[in-house]
Amino acid sequence: DDKINALRAHQTQVGEAKELPERLRGFSSDIARDQPFELAEAYKVIKMRT
């Protein structure tokens, strides 16, 4: 709920997004597919050369 509320606070990013909770739950359940839990988040680390 906190994540959804935070995203909704930025309407320029998500607009009306009535389907936002369902979409986020779908993304999170896809990421957790092979894990022993229902929902997950994934992050990618990008290292830049200097």
PyMOL Python script that loads the backbone (N, CA, C, O; Angstrom):
from pymol import cmd

cmd.read_pdbstr("""\
ATOM      1  N   ASP A   1       0.810  -1.191   0.000  1.00  0.00           N
ATOM      2  CA  ASP A   1       0.000   0.000   0.000  1.00  0.00           C
ATOM      3  C   ASP A   1       0.857   1.259   0.000  1.00  0.00           C
ATOM      4  O   ASP A   1       0.535   2.226  -0.691  1.00  0.00           O
ATOM      5  N   ASP A   2       1.950   1.258   0.772  1.00  0.00           N
ATOM      6  CA  ASP A   2       2.830   2.427   0.814  1.00  0.00           C
ATOM      7  C   ASP A   2       3.430   2.698  -0.560  1.00  0.00           C
ATOM      8  O   ASP A   2       3.510   3.849  -0.989  1.00  0.00           O
ATOM      9  N   LYS A   3       3.848   1.648  -1.244  1.00  0.00           N
ATOM     10  CA  LYS A   3       4.456   1.807  -2.562  1.00  0.00           C
ATOM     11  C   LYS A   3       3.442   2.385  -3.551  1.00  0.00           C
ATOM     12  O   LYS A   3       3.773   3.279  -4.331  1.00  0.00           O
ATOM     13  N   ILE A   4       2.235   1.887  -3.520  1.00  0.00           N
ATOM     14  CA  ILE A   4       1.188   2.371  -4.420  1.00  0.00           C
ATOM     15  C   ILE A   4       0.869   3.824  -4.124  1.00  0.00           C
ATOM     16  O   ILE A   4       0.745   4.628  -5.047  1.00  0.00           O
ATOM     17  N   ASN A   5       0.734   4.174  -2.857  1.00  0.00           N
ATOM     18  CA  ASN A   5       0.452   5.560  -2.481  1.00  0.00           C
ATOM     19  C   ASN A   5       1.584   6.487  -2.889  1.00  0.00           C
ATOM     20  O   ASN A   5       1.337   7.609  -3.332  1.00  0.00           O
ATOM     21  N   ALA A   6       2.815   6.035  -2.746  1.00  0.00           N
ATOM     22  CA  ALA A   6       3.962   6.853  -3.143  1.00  0.00           C
ATOM     23  C   ALA A   6       3.948   7.098  -4.646  1.00  0.00           C
ATOM     24  O   ALA A   6       4.197   8.217  -5.093  1.00  0.00           O
ATOM     25  N   LEU A   7       3.661   6.072  -5.424  1.00  0.00           N
ATOM     26  CA  LEU A   7       3.604   6.242  -6.873  1.00  0.00           C
ATOM     27  C   LEU A   7       2.444   7.139  -7.287  1.00  0.00           C
ATOM     28  O   LEU A   7       2.583   7.951  -8.202  1.00  0.00           O
ATOM     29  N   ARG A   8       1.327   6.998  -6.635  1.00  0.00           N
ATOM     30  CA  ARG A   8       0.167   7.844  -6.961  1.00  0.00           C
ATOM     31  C   ARG A   8       0.429   9.314  -6.641  1.00  0.00           C
ATOM     32  O   ARG A   8      -0.199  10.192  -7.232  1.00  0.00           O
ATOM     33  N   ALA A   9       1.336   9.590  -5.727  1.00  0.00           N
ATOM     34  CA  ALA A   9       1.680  10.969  -5.395  1.00  0.00           C
ATOM     35  C   ALA A   9       2.395  11.646  -6.559  1.00  0.00           C
ATOM     36  O   ALA A   9       2.502  12.872  -6.597  1.00  0.00           O
ATOM     37  N   HIS A  10       2.884  10.853  -7.504  1.00  0.00           N
ATOM     38  CA  HIS A  10       3.593  11.375  -8.674  1.00  0.00           C
ATOM     39  C   HIS A  10       2.748  11.115  -9.911  1.00  0.00           C
ATOM     40  O   HIS A  10       3.105  10.287 -10.749  1.00  0.00           O
ATOM     41  N   GLN A  11       1.631  11.821 -10.027  1.00  0.00           N
ATOM     42  CA  GLN A  11       0.690  11.578 -11.118  1.00  0.00           C
ATOM     43  C   GLN A  11       1.301  11.787 -12.488  1.00  0.00           C
ATOM     44  O   GLN A  11       0.845  11.183 -13.459  1.00  0.00           O
ATOM     45  N   THR A  12       2.313  12.619 -12.593  1.00  0.00           N
ATOM     46  CA  THR A  12       2.940  12.797 -13.902  1.00  0.00           C
ATOM     47  C   THR A  12       3.639  11.525 -14.345  1.00  0.00           C
ATOM     48  O   THR A  12       3.879  11.341 -15.538  1.00  0.00           O
ATOM     49  N   GLN A  13       3.971  10.644 -13.412  1.00  0.00           N
ATOM     50  CA  GLN A  13       4.632   9.381 -13.738  1.00  0.00           C
ATOM     51  C   GLN A  13       3.632   8.274 -14.063  1.00  0.00           C
ATOM     52  O   GLN A  13       3.870   7.466 -14.961  1.00  0.00           O
ATOM     53  N   VAL A  14       2.526   8.234 -13.343  1.00  0.00           N
ATOM     54  CA  VAL A  14       1.577   7.124 -13.506  1.00  0.00           C
ATOM     55  C   VAL A  14       0.192   7.548 -13.960  1.00  0.00           C
ATOM     56  O   VAL A  14      -0.633   6.688 -14.268  1.00  0.00           O
ATOM     57  N   GLY A  15      -0.092   8.841 -14.012  1.00  0.00           N
ATOM     58  CA  GLY A  15      -1.407   9.306 -14.432  1.00  0.00           C
ATOM     59  C   GLY A  15      -2.495   8.812 -13.496  1.00  0.00           C
ATOM     60  O   GLY A  15      -2.272   8.669 -12.293  1.00  0.00           O
ATOM     61  N   GLU A  16      -3.674   8.552 -14.051  1.00  0.00           N
ATOM     62  CA  GLU A  16      -4.792   8.045 -13.248  1.00  0.00           C
ATOM     63  C   GLU A  16      -4.459   6.668 -12.690  1.00  0.00           C
ATOM     64  O   GLU A  16      -4.638   6.409 -11.500  1.00  0.00           O
ATOM     65  N   ALA A  17      -3.977   5.796 -13.553  1.00  0.00           N
ATOM     66  CA  ALA A  17      -3.489   4.456 -13.190  1.00  0.00           C
ATOM     67  C   ALA A  17      -4.421   3.709 -12.249  1.00  0.00           C
ATOM     68  O   ALA A  17      -4.013   3.276 -11.171  1.00  0.00           O
ATOM     69  N   LYS A  18      -5.663   3.562 -12.658  1.00  0.00           N
ATOM     70  CA  LYS A  18      -6.627   2.817 -11.837  1.00  0.00           C
ATOM     71  C   LYS A  18      -6.204   1.368 -11.654  1.00  0.00           C
ATOM     72  O   LYS A  18      -6.521   0.743 -10.642  1.00  0.00           O
ATOM     73  N   GLU A  19      -5.490   0.841 -12.635  1.00  0.00           N
ATOM     74  CA  GLU A  19      -5.059  -0.556 -12.572  1.00  0.00           C
ATOM     75  C   GLU A  19      -3.697  -0.712 -11.891  1.00  0.00           C
ATOM     76  O   GLU A  19      -3.143  -1.812 -11.882  1.00  0.00           O
ATOM     77  N   LEU A  20      -3.156   0.345 -11.333  1.00  0.00           N
ATOM     78  CA  LEU A  20      -1.822   0.324 -10.731  1.00  0.00           C
ATOM     79  C   LEU A  20      -1.630  -0.780  -9.684  1.00  0.00           C
ATOM     80  O   LEU A  20      -0.632  -1.497  -9.760  1.00  0.00           O
ATOM     81  N   PRO A  21      -2.528  -0.953  -8.718  1.00  0.00           N
ATOM     82  CA  PRO A  21      -2.303  -2.014  -7.721  1.00  0.00           C
ATOM     83  C   PRO A  21      -2.199  -3.408  -8.347  1.00  0.00           C
ATOM     84  O   PRO A  21      -1.349  -4.206  -7.954  1.00  0.00           O
ATOM     85  N   GLU A  22      -3.060  -3.694  -9.312  1.00  0.00           N
ATOM     86  CA  GLU A  22      -3.027  -5.005  -9.957  1.00  0.00           C
ATOM     87  C   GLU A  22      -1.751  -5.192 -10.766  1.00  0.00           C
ATOM     88  O   GLU A  22      -1.157  -6.270 -10.757  1.00  0.00           O
ATOM     89  N   ARG A  23      -1.331  -4.142 -11.465  1.00  0.00           N
ATOM     90  CA  ARG A  23      -0.106  -4.234 -12.265  1.00  0.00           C
ATOM     91  C   ARG A  23       1.112  -4.453 -11.380  1.00  0.00           C
ATOM     92  O   ARG A  23       1.956  -5.295 -11.686  1.00  0.00           O
ATOM     93  N   LEU A  24       1.212  -3.705 -10.287  1.00  0.00           N
ATOM     94  CA  LEU A  24       2.353  -3.864  -9.382  1.00  0.00           C
ATOM     95  C   LEU A  24       2.369  -5.246  -8.748  1.00  0.00           C
ATOM     96  O   LEU A  24       3.429  -5.860  -8.620  1.00  0.00           O
ATOM     97  N   ARG A  25       1.205  -5.737  -8.352  1.00  0.00           N
ATOM     98  CA  ARG A  25       1.133  -7.081  -7.766  1.00  0.00           C
ATOM     99  C   ARG A  25       1.555  -8.121  -8.799  1.00  0.00           C
ATOM    100  O   ARG A  25       2.240  -9.086  -8.459  1.00  0.00           O
ATOM    101  N   GLY A  26       1.157  -7.938 -10.049  1.00  0.00           N
ATOM    102  CA  GLY A  26       1.560  -8.864 -11.108  1.00  0.00           C
ATOM    103  C   GLY A  26       3.063  -8.859 -11.324  1.00  0.00           C
ATOM    104  O   GLY A  26       3.681  -9.918 -11.435  1.00  0.00           O
ATOM    105  N   PHE A  27       3.659  -7.662 -11.385  1.00  0.00           N
ATOM    106  CA  PHE A  27       5.115  -7.564 -11.550  1.00  0.00           C
ATOM    107  C   PHE A  27       5.827  -8.243 -10.379  1.00  0.00           C
ATOM    108  O   PHE A  27       6.774  -9.006 -10.572  1.00  0.00           O
ATOM    109  N   SER A  28       5.358  -7.955  -9.162  1.00  0.00           N
ATOM    110  CA  SER A  28       6.005  -8.499  -7.964  1.00  0.00           C
ATOM    111  C   SER A  28       5.864 -10.011  -7.868  1.00  0.00           C
ATOM    112  O   SER A  28       6.786 -10.694  -7.424  1.00  0.00           O
ATOM    113  N   SER A  29       4.727 -10.531  -8.278  1.00  0.00           N
ATOM    114  CA  SER A  29       4.559 -11.986  -8.220  1.00  0.00           C
ATOM    115  C   SER A  29       5.382 -12.672  -9.299  1.00  0.00           C
ATOM    116  O   SER A  29       5.864 -13.785  -9.085  1.00  0.00           O
ATOM    117  N   ASP A  30       5.556 -12.034 -10.457  1.00  0.00           N
ATOM    118  CA  ASP A  30       6.429 -12.596 -11.501  1.00  0.00           C
ATOM    119  C   ASP A  30       7.870 -12.696 -11.011  1.00  0.00           C
ATOM    120  O   ASP A  30       8.542 -13.698 -11.258  1.00  0.00           O
ATOM    121  N   ILE A  31       8.343 -11.673 -10.326  1.00  0.00           N
ATOM    122  CA  ILE A  31       9.713 -11.667  -9.818  1.00  0.00           C
ATOM    123  C   ILE A  31       9.901 -12.758  -8.765  1.00  0.00           C
ATOM    124  O   ILE A  31      10.969 -13.365  -8.682  1.00  0.00           O
ATOM    125  N   ALA A  32       8.868 -13.007  -7.963  1.00  0.00           N
ATOM    126  CA  ALA A  32       8.958 -13.995  -6.882  1.00  0.00           C
ATOM    127  C   ALA A  32       8.636 -15.418  -7.342  1.00  0.00           C
ATOM    128  O   ALA A  32       8.604 -16.337  -6.524  1.00  0.00           O
ATOM    129  N   ARG A  33       8.404 -15.604  -8.615  1.00  0.00           N
ATOM    130  CA  ARG A  33       7.932 -16.893  -9.135  1.00  0.00           C
ATOM    131  C   ARG A  33       8.722 -18.090  -8.618  1.00  0.00           C
ATOM    132  O   ARG A  33       8.114 -19.070  -8.188  1.00  0.00           O
ATOM    133  N   ASP A  34      10.032 -18.050  -8.643  1.00  0.00           N
ATOM    134  CA  ASP A  34      10.866 -19.186  -8.235  1.00  0.00           C
ATOM    135  C   ASP A  34      11.358 -19.079  -6.795  1.00  0.00           C
ATOM    136  O   ASP A  34      12.320 -19.745  -6.413  1.00  0.00           O
ATOM    137  N   GLN A  35      10.706 -18.250  -6.005  1.00  0.00           N
ATOM    138  CA  GLN A  35      11.130 -18.021  -4.627  1.00  0.00           C
ATOM    139  C   GLN A  35      10.083 -18.564  -3.653  1.00  0.00           C
ATOM    140  O   GLN A  35       8.941 -18.805  -4.043  1.00  0.00           O
ATOM    141  N   PRO A  36      10.464 -18.757  -2.394  1.00  0.00           N
ATOM    142  CA  PRO A  36       9.517 -19.284  -1.409  1.00  0.00           C
ATOM    143  C   PRO A  36       8.615 -18.207  -0.792  1.00  0.00           C
ATOM    144  O   PRO A  36       8.154 -18.363   0.338  1.00  0.00           O
ATOM    145  N   PHE A  37       8.363 -17.123  -1.521  1.00  0.00           N
ATOM    146  CA  PHE A  37       7.477 -16.078  -1.031  1.00  0.00           C
ATOM    147  C   PHE A  37       6.608 -15.593  -2.179  1.00  0.00           C
ATOM    148  O   PHE A  37       6.875 -15.887  -3.344  1.00  0.00           O
ATOM    149  N   GLU A  38       5.571 -14.851  -1.839  1.00  0.00           N
ATOM    150  CA  GLU A  38       4.553 -14.459  -2.819  1.00  0.00           C
ATOM    151  C   GLU A  38       4.961 -13.273  -3.685  1.00  0.00           C
ATOM    152  O   GLU A  38       4.728 -13.286  -4.894  1.00  0.00           O
ATOM    153  N   LEU A  39       5.564 -12.248  -3.087  1.00  0.00           N
ATOM    154  CA  LEU A  39       5.904 -11.018  -3.802  1.00  0.00           C
ATOM    155  C   LEU A  39       7.368 -10.662  -3.581  1.00  0.00           C
ATOM    156  O   LEU A  39       7.937 -10.974  -2.535  1.00  0.00           O
ATOM    157  N   ALA A  40       7.978 -10.006  -4.572  1.00  0.00           N
ATOM    158  CA  ALA A  40       9.382  -9.605  -4.447  1.00  0.00           C
ATOM    159  C   ALA A  40       9.637  -8.379  -5.312  1.00  0.00           C
ATOM    160  O   ALA A  40       8.834  -8.036  -6.180  1.00  0.00           O
ATOM    161  N   GLU A  41      10.753  -7.732  -5.065  1.00  0.00           N
ATOM    162  CA  GLU A  41      11.236  -6.645  -5.904  1.00  0.00           C
ATOM    163  C   GLU A  41      12.627  -7.010  -6.376  1.00  0.00           C
ATOM    164  O   GLU A  41      13.345  -7.750  -5.703  1.00  0.00           O
ATOM    165  N   ALA A  42      13.001  -6.500  -7.515  1.00  0.00           N
ATOM    166  CA  ALA A  42      14.331  -6.772  -8.057  1.00  0.00           C
ATOM    167  C   ALA A  42      14.998  -5.447  -8.405  1.00  0.00           C
ATOM    168  O   ALA A  42      14.344  -4.479  -8.793  1.00  0.00           O
ATOM    169  N   TYR A  43      16.285  -5.435  -8.257  1.00  0.00           N
ATOM    170  CA  TYR A  43      17.073  -4.246  -8.570  1.00  0.00           C
ATOM    171  C   TYR A  43      18.255  -4.656  -9.414  1.00  0.00           C
ATOM    172  O   TYR A  43      18.761  -5.771  -9.287  1.00  0.00           O
ATOM    173  N   LYS A  44      18.692  -3.772 -10.264  1.00  0.00           N
ATOM    174  CA  LYS A  44      19.862  -4.029 -11.088  1.00  0.00           C
ATOM    175  C   LYS A  44      20.912  -2.979 -10.735  1.00  0.00           C
ATOM    176  O   LYS A  44      20.632  -1.781 -10.727  1.00  0.00           O
ATOM    177  N   VAL A  45      22.109  -3.441 -10.446  1.00  0.00           N
ATOM    178  CA  VAL A  45      23.211  -2.538 -10.132  1.00  0.00           C
ATOM    179  C   VAL A  45      23.919  -2.191 -11.435  1.00  0.00           C
ATOM    180  O   VAL A  45      24.297  -3.074 -12.206  1.00  0.00           O
ATOM    181  N   ILE A  46      24.089  -0.917 -11.664  1.00  0.00           N
ATOM    182  CA  ILE A  46      24.788  -0.450 -12.858  1.00  0.00           C
ATOM    183  C   ILE A  46      26.048   0.264 -12.400  1.00  0.00           C
ATOM    184  O   ILE A  46      25.981   1.269 -11.693  1.00  0.00           O
ATOM    185  N   LYS A  47      27.192  -0.260 -12.806  1.00  0.00           N
ATOM    186  CA  LYS A  47      28.466   0.364 -12.448  1.00  0.00           C
ATOM    187  C   LYS A  47      28.970   1.129 -13.661  1.00  0.00           C
ATOM    188  O   LYS A  47      29.040   0.596 -14.769  1.00  0.00           O
ATOM    189  N   MET A  48      29.315   2.377 -13.431  1.00  0.00           N
ATOM    190  CA  MET A  48      29.806   3.218 -14.512  1.00  0.00           C
ATOM    191  C   MET A  48      31.310   3.352 -14.397  1.00  0.00           C
ATOM    192  O   MET A  48      31.859   3.524 -13.309  1.00  0.00           O
ATOM    193  N   ARG A  49      31.946   3.272 -15.512  1.00  0.00           N
ATOM    194  CA  ARG A  49      33.404   3.459 -15.522  1.00  0.00           C
ATOM    195  C   ARG A  49      33.726   4.938 -15.420  1.00  0.00           C
ATOM    196  O   ARG A  49      33.054   5.782 -16.012  1.00  0.00           O
ATOM    197  N   THR A  50      34.765   5.231 -14.658  1.00  0.00           N
ATOM    198  CA  THR A  50      35.174   6.636 -14.542  1.00  0.00           C
ATOM    199  C   THR A  50      36.582   6.814 -15.026  1.00  0.00           C
ATOM    200  O   THR A  50      37.104   7.929 -15.007  1.00  0.00           O
TER     201      THR A  50
END
""", "prot")
cmd.dss("prot")
cmd.show_as("cartoon", "prot")
cmd.util.cbc("prot")
cmd.orient("prot")
